[in-house]
């Protein structure tokens, strides 16, 4: 995660670094097997993800959820090739790779394996996101809250010097989540569509509505750049002199799942047999953390509203100009 803090990098490059860190964590967790392959024809490099085979290390056949385009039947039918860096996109972009000898299609001719781009909107990416979100809610949801956890840190982990007890609260705040976008069809717009007397008019109304939604999406992208989501974390660690506050960097160390060394050793956790600290003490610390975070969220929200004011004005002008021009062109056509 420290790679995300590199200055003067584009949002796309930071996103690629985050994806790389996520894939490294998936590999270390042994939920899925990931690796690299070369195209048998021209040596084009890509990455692959698949289930662990029977008898292999890790939880063979016990991955937390299913992958689209993968199979548990055999290695030849299971691995899914992908890339996630824009620099790896060839010109022209390729759709298939030959990662094995003997890959044959239904008609017996040699057939490549589909190459996916791992990003928002792709079937593989969204399956990983939704799969891990569901698994996380199952393991850590409100129905089965894990209040205290014993974590074993491997050699070389940056948080080994902290402890023995830490209390960390993390919050993500998004000033403009998807839920704030208007729906494609409101009740009023649907009523207008249903009252249109001809299919031609209905088609035109549907096109107008999709264009309006596209403009809203572009507006949301501008807002996310001007006022991005923030990830806040507050922590305390117990010393001989009592509880002391952790810096954000130290809290990040505690949350780091793998070491930065070449062996990528993984931290492991389990529910302790008995509480590590009295719940009253933990709840008191958490209340202080939540109060601090709530105050920071309010300040960030006020700052975000000031920063996006000109974006809102620009969006209003853009929508007005677009539809006024559209109305004028249709009047001229009539």
Secondary structure in CASP SS format (residue, H / E / C, confidence):
PFRMAT SS
TARGET T0000
AUTHOR 0000-0000-0000
METHOD secondary structure of the structure
MODEL  1
X C 1.00
X H 1.00
X H 1.00
X H 1.00
X H 1.00
X C 1.00
X C 1.00
X C 1.00
X C 1.00
X C 1.00
X H 1.00
X H 1.00
X H 1.00
X H 1.00
X H 1.00
X H 1.00
X H 1.00
X H 1.00
X H 1.00
X H 1.00
X H 1.00
X H 1.00
X H 1.00
X H 1.00
X H 1.00
X H 1.00
X H 1.00
X H 1.00
X H 1.00
X C 1.00
X C 1.00
X C 1.00
X E 1.00
X E 1.00
X E 1.00
X E 1.00
X E 1.00
X E 1.00
X C 1.00
X C 1.00
X C 1.00
X C 1.00
X C 1.00
X C 1.00
X E 1.00
X E 1.00
X E 1.00
X E 1.00
X E 1.00
X E 1.00
X C 1.00
X C 1.00
X C 1.00
X C 1.00
X C 1.00
X C 1.00
X C 1.00
X C 1.00
X C 1.00
X C 1.00
X C 1.00
X C 1.00
X C 1.00
X C 1.00
X C 1.00
X C 1.00
X C 1.00
X C 1.00
X C 1.00
X C 1.00
X C 1.00
X C 1.00
X C 1.00
X C 1.00
X H 1.00
X H 1.00
X H 1.00
X C 1.00
X C 1.00
X E 1.00
X E 1.00
X E 1.00
X E 1.00
X C 1.00
X C 1.00
X H 1.00
X H 1.00
X H 1.00
X C 1.00
X C 1.00
X C 1.00
X C 1.00
X C 1.00
X C 1.00
X C 1.00
X E 1.00
X E 1.00
X C 1.00
X C 1.00
X C 1.00
X C 1.00
X C 1.00
X C 1.00
X E 1.00
X C 1.00
X C 1.00
X C 1.00
X C 1.00
X C 1.00
X E 1.00
X C 1.00
X C 1.00
X E 1.00
X E 1.00
X C 1.00
X E 1.00
X E 1.00
X C 1.00
X C 1.00
X C 1.00
X C 1.00
X C 1.00
X H 1.00
X H 1.00
X H 1.00
X H 1.00
X H 1.00
X H 1.00
X H 1.00
X H 1.00
X H 1.00
X H 1.00
X H 1.00
X H 1.00
X H 1.00
X H 1.00
X H 1.00
X H 1.00
X H 1.00
X H 1.00
X C 1.00
X H 1.00
X H 1.00
X H 1.00
X C 1.00
X C 1.00
X C 1.00
X C 1.00
X C 1.00
X E 1.00
X E 1.00
X E 1.00
X C 1.00
X C 1.00
X C 1.00
X C 1.00
X C 1.00
X C 1.00
X C 1.00
X C 1.00
X C 1.00
X C 1.00
X C 1.00
X C 1.00
X C 1.00
X E 1.00
X E 1.00
X E 1.00
X E 1.00
X E 1.00
X E 1.00
X E 1.00
X E 1.00
X C 1.00
X C 1.00
X C 1.00
X C 1.00
X H 1.00
X H 1.00
X H 1.00
X C 1.00
X C 1.00
X C 1.00
X C 1.00
X C 1.00
X C 1.00
X H 1.00
X H 1.00
X H 1.00
X H 1.00
X H 1.00
X H 1.00
X H 1.00
X H 1.00
X H 1.00
X C 1.00
X C 1.00
X C 1.00
X H 1.00
X H 1.00
X H 1.00
X H 1.00
X H 1.00
X H 1.00
X H 1.00
X H 1.00
X H 1.00
X H 1.00
X H 1.00
X H 1.00
X H 1.00
X H 1.00
X H 1.00
X H 1.00
X H 1.00
X H 1.00
X H 1.00
X H 1.00
X H 1.00
X H 1.00
X H 1.00
X H 1.00
X H 1.00
X H 1.00
X H 1.00
X H 1.00
X C 1.00
X C 1.00
X C 1.00
X E 1.00
X E 1.00
X E 1.00
X E 1.00
X E 1.00
X E 1.00
X E 1.00
X E 1.00
X E 1.00
X E 1.00
X C 1.00
X C 1.00
X E 1.00
X E 1.00
X E 1.00
X E 1.00
X E 1.00
X C 1.00
X H 1.00
X H 1.00
X H 1.00
X H 1.00
X H 1.00
X H 1.00
X H 1.00
X H 1.00
X C 1.00
X C 1.00
X E 1.00
X C 1.00
X C 1.00
X C 1.00
X C 1.00
X C 1.00
X C 1.00
X C 1.00
X E 1.00
X C 1.00
X E 1.00
X E 1.00
X E 1.00
X C 1.00
X C 1.00
X C 1.00
X C 1.00
X C 1.00
X C 1.00
X C 1.00
X C 1.00
X H 1.00
X H 1.00
X H 1.00
X H 1.00
X H 1.00
X H 1.00
X H 1.00
X H 1.00
X H 1.00
X H 1.00
X H 1.00
X H 1.00
X H 1.00
X H 1.00
X H 1.00
X H 1.00
X H 1.00
X H 1.00
X H 1.00
X H 1.00
X H 1.00
X H 1.00
X H 1.00
X H 1.00
X H 1.00
X H 1.00
X H 1.00
X H 1.00
X H 1.00
X C 1.00
X H 1.00
X H 1.00
X H 1.00
X H 1.00
X H 1.00
X H 1.00
X H 1.00
X H 1.00
X H 1.00
X H 1.00
X H 1.00
X H 1.00
X H 1.00
X H 1.00
X H 1.00
X H 1.00
X H 1.00
X H 1.00
X H 1.00
X H 1.00
X H 1.00
X H 1.00
X H 1.00
X H 1.00
X H 1.00
X C 1.00
END
